[in-house]
Amino acid sequence: MQMGTTTAHSEMQRQLRGYRLTTAEILYRLPDHPSVLQSFIWQELDIAPRYPVLTRFLAFWERHIEGRVHSVRLASAGLISPAEWRHAAQVSLLN
C-alpha cells in the first residue's frame, strides 16, 4: 500500500510539531478465559508525555472491546526534529 502525498505531508507536519512514533503493547484478558492474557500491538504518531492519541484509543477500547486491559507497555521515539529539517540550497548532478 502506497501512502498518498497528502498523508505523507500531513505526517511530516505532525512530526515537526513534536509528534513521535509511539508503540504500545496492550495486554488484555480474553473475555471467555480471564486467566489468559493476549497481546495487541498499537503504533501511531503521538505526543509525549500525555499521549492523547493513545488515550483516545484506550477509551475506545473500554467502550467497544470486550477484553479488559491488563497493562500497557509504551515506547516512543522521535523520527525527525525541526533542527534536522532543512532545504537544500543547491542540487548538482555529475555524469
C-alpha positions as CSV (number, residue, x, y, z in Angstrom):
1,M,0.0,0.0,0.0
2,Q,1.5,3.3,-1.1
3,M,1.0,6.4,1.1
4,G,-0.6,9.4,-0.7
5,T,1.3,12.7,-0.9
6,T,-1.3,14.4,1.3
7,T,-0.9,11.8,4.0
8,A,2.9,11.9,3.9
9,H,2.8,15.7,4.0
10,S,0.4,15.6,7.0
11,E,2.5,13.1,8.9
12,M,5.7,15.2,8.3
13,Q,3.9,18.3,9.6
14,R,2.8,16.4,12.7
15,Q,6.4,15.2,13.3
16,L,7.7,18.7,13.0
17,R,5.1,19.7,15.7
18,G,6.6,17.2,18.2
19,Y,4.7,14.0,17.4
20,R,6.8,10.9,18.0
21,L,6.4,7.3,16.8
22,T,4.7,5.6,19.7
23,T,4.3,1.9,20.1
24,A,2.2,0.3,22.8
25,E,1.9,-3.3,23.7
26,I,-1.5,-3.8,25.3
27,L,-2.0,-6.9,27.3
28,Y,-5.7,-7.8,27.8
29,R,-7.7,-10.6,29.3
30,L,-9.8,-12.8,27.0
31,P,-13.5,-12.5,27.8
32,D,-14.1,-16.3,27.8
33,H,-10.8,-17.1,29.6
34,P,-10.0,-14.3,32.1
35,S,-6.8,-16.1,33.3
36,V,-5.3,-15.9,29.7
37,L,-3.6,-12.7,28.6
38,Q,-3.5,-11.7,24.9
39,S,-1.1,-9.2,23.4
40,F,-2.1,-6.4,20.9
41,I,0.5,-4.0,19.3
42,W,-0.7,-0.5,18.6
43,Q,1.5,2.1,16.7
44,E,0.8,5.7,15.8
45,L,2.3,9.2,15.9
46,D,1.5,10.7,19.3
47,I,2.8,13.5,21.7
48,A,4.7,12.6,24.9
49,P,4.1,12.7,27.8
50,R,0.3,12.9,27.7
51,Y,-0.2,10.6,24.6
52,P,-3.6,11.9,23.6
53,V,-4.0,9.6,20.6
54,L,-3.2,6.5,22.7
55,T,-5.6,7.8,25.4
56,R,-8.4,8.1,22.9
57,F,-7.7,4.6,21.5
58,L,-7.8,3.1,25.1
59,A,-11.1,4.9,25.7
60,F,-12.5,3.4,22.5
61,W,-11.2,0.0,23.7
62,E,-13.0,0.4,27.0
63,R,-16.3,1.2,25.2
64,H,-16.2,-1.3,22.4
65,I,-13.9,-4.2,23.1
66,E,-14.9,-6.9,25.5
67,G,-11.3,-7.8,26.6
68,R,-10.4,-5.9,29.8
69,V,-7.0,-4.2,29.6
70,H,-4.4,-5.7,32.0
71,S,-1.4,-3.5,31.2
72,V,0.1,-1.2,28.6
73,R,3.9,-1.0,27.8
74,L,5.0,2.1,25.9
75,A,7.9,3.0,23.7
76,S,8.3,6.3,21.9
77,A,10.9,7.7,19.5
78,G,11.3,10.9,17.6
79,L,11.8,10.3,13.9
80,I,12.6,13.9,13.0
81,S,13.0,17.1,14.8
82,P,12.8,20.7,13.4
83,A,16.6,21.1,13.7
84,E,17.2,18.2,11.4
85,W,14.9,19.5,8.6
86,R,16.5,22.0,6.1
87,H,16.1,22.8,2.5
88,A,18.9,22.1,0.1
89,A,20.5,25.2,-1.3
90,Q,21.7,23.5,-4.5
91,V,21.4,20.1,-6.2
92,S,24.0,19.1,-8.7
93,L,24.3,16.0,-10.9
94,L,27.6,14.6,-12.1
95,N,27.7,12.3,-15.1
